[in-house]
Amino acid sequence: MRKRRPNYRLVKIHRSYKVEEVARLFGIHKNTVRAWVKAGLPTCDSKRPTLILGRDLAVYLQARRTKNKHPCQPGEIYCVRCRAPKRPAGDMADYQPITATLGNLMGFCPDCEGVIYRRASLAKLPQIRGKLEVRIVEA
């Protein structure tokens, strides 16, 4: 089973790992680990076998995970196509309830004109809304 994001908590920080051991730990190919080394994962030295300190591996994986996060501010909805938080076109969005307390904010991306969604609690809607004009759509 291939894991999309390796869990840095599996790494023992007081241990050094070979490339093959890191690959086995996360269930990934060893060439993926070698690509991480080329991309900036620090190694102990330039000798073979390549040894990676557990502490460096955990820090590297944490940095990779946080680098790709884009939290939405009030009034923003994340556009999957653009891979960035955007204010909906016309600053308008619809709230479609799913349950009594939970629903989706739906709008249109101003750049790619795709439909954008954001899961929102009805209780937190005033905080998430920001300056958006939100219309509540009944089922």
Secondary structure, 3 states (H helix, E strand, C coil): CCCCCCCHHHCCCCCEEEHHHHHHHHCCCHHHHHHHHHHCCCCCCCCCCCEEEHHHHHHHHHHHHHHCCCCCCCCCEEECCCCEEECCHHHEEEEEECCCCEEEEEEECCCCCCEEEEEEECCCHHHHHCCCEEEECCC
